[in-house]
Amino acid sequence: MAGYLIDLLLPDAPEQMVMPATAQLVFTCLWAGVVSLFVVYAAYELVKRRTPLPFVLLAGGAICYFNEPIDDLLGLVWHPRPGQWVAFDTFEPVPVWGVFVYMALFGGIPYLMFQAFQRGVTARQIWTWVGVFWVADIAVEIPALHFGMYDYFGNPPFEVAGLPLYWFAINIGGPLETALLLFVFAHRF
């Protein structure tokens, strides 16, 4: 009975979508390249400052990707199944390219925020980093939506170019909290 009620409440997912092979390859390589730059920077930080923190945050970003299937289910996000390079499959399969995106946006960017906050935190600086994250988020979301690498289905509100704008408020929470918690408790790391 419960499954039947859920079926009544949820809109139909666009199950006919097929993962575009070229876009998937380009996105995977592009974001793997971004993560490679963060890894080089993390190695530099390890040698220069003797801190493994950037590596820990990059790994933490990858671990956070395990939350993606739950977010997708609750947020009505559909990743095409046919042709998808699957990172893992829990509630639904999620693509490999997303691991790199999470590492960059939820691991690398919070470290850069934290470093900036160590030089002093102002409201302007926080909003600047929110803007930097939003630009990076747009660099993921708009092209991926445009090329059919996923879709927000069910007619979400506040949609611009296929992207529901409320995701900007949701997505910034993790990176900003991470950076601010690291800043407040820096003496413990």
Salt bridges, closest charged atoms under 4 A:
GLU45 OE1 - ARG49 NH1 2.81
GLU68 OE2 - HIS79 NE2 3.53
ASP72 OD2 - HIS79 NE2 2.97
GLU92 OE1 - ARG81 NH2 3.92
